[in-house]
Amino acid sequence: MADRSELETEIKGIIIESLMLEDVTPAEIVTDDALFDTGLGLDSIDALELAIALEDRFGVTIEDDPDKNQQIFASVASLASFVEANRSK
């Protein structure tokens, strides 16, 4: 199993690929920065696309729970924690 930093880098790559962020590299995404609003400035459509990509890649299930999803999608670090806790083995 990949270590935490490898998982975070992989998630950064998924964000870039699934959202077609052509001018962003994984190194430019700060692990603890917000993904929405002040951070990358993602929106709800981006969250949906990212959720599908994460479900496909890691076998996680992201429920339709706005409060919980706000926590899950807060940062790359929170996404990594969610994936670690919920991914298919």
C-alpha positions in Angstrom: 0.0 0.0 0.0 1.3 3.5 -0.9 2.3 5.7 1.9 0.4 8.8 2.8 2.4 11.3 0.7 2.2 9.0 -2.3 -1.6 8.8 -1.9 -1.8 12.6 -1.6 0.2 13.0 -4.8 -2.0 10.5 -6.6 -5.1 12.4 -5.5 -3.6 15.6 -6.7 -3.0 14.0 -10.1 -6.6 12.7 -10.1 -7.8 16.3 -9.4 -5.8 17.7 -12.2 -6.8 14.9 -14.7 -10.5 14.7 -13.8 -11.0 18.4 -13.8 -8.7 19.1 -16.7 -6.6 21.7 -14.9 -4.1 22.2 -17.7 -2.0 24.8 -16.0 -1.7 23.1 -12.6 0.9 20.6 -11.5 0.6 18.3 -8.4 3.4 20.3 -6.8 1.4 23.5 -7.0 -1.5 22.0 -5.0 -0.9 22.5 -1.3 -2.0 19.4 0.6 -3.7 21.3 3.4 -5.1 24.2 1.4 -8.9 24.5 0.7 -10.1 22.9 -2.5 -13.1 25.2 -2.7 -13.4 29.0 -2.4 -10.0 30.4 -1.5 -8.0 27.3 -2.6 -8.3 25.8 -6.0 -11.7 27.5 -6.3 -13.6 24.3 -7.2 -17.3 24.3 -7.4 -20.1 21.7 -6.9 -19.8 20.3 -10.4 -16.0 19.8 -9.9 -16.8 18.0 -6.6 -19.2 15.6 -8.5 -16.6 14.9 -11.2 -13.9 14.4 -8.5 -16.2 12.1 -6.5 -16.7 9.9 -9.6 -13.0 9.8 -10.3 -12.2 8.8 -6.7 -14.9 6.2 -6.7 -13.5 4.7 -9.9 -9.9 4.8 -8.8 -10.2 3.7 -5.1 -13.5 2.0 -4.9 -14.8 4.4 -2.3 -18.4 5.4 -2.0 -19.2 9.1 -1.4 -22.7 9.5 -0.1 -25.1 12.4 -0.7 -24.5 14.1 2.6 -23.6 17.8 2.1 -22.2 18.3 5.6 -20.0 15.2 5.5 -18.9 15.9 2.0 -17.9 19.4 2.9 -15.4 17.8 5.4 -14.3 15.1 3.0 -13.6 17.6 0.2 -12.0 20.3 2.4 -8.5 19.6 1.2 -6.3 16.9 -0.4 -5.3 15.8 3.1 -9.0 15.2 4.1 -9.6 13.4 0.8 -6.6 11.2 1.5 -7.9 10.4 5.0 -11.3 9.5 3.6 -9.7 7.2 0.9 -7.4 5.5 3.5 -10.4 4.8 5.7 -12.8 3.7 3.0 -11.0 2.3 0.0 -11.5 -1.2 -1.3 -8.8 -3.6 -0.3 
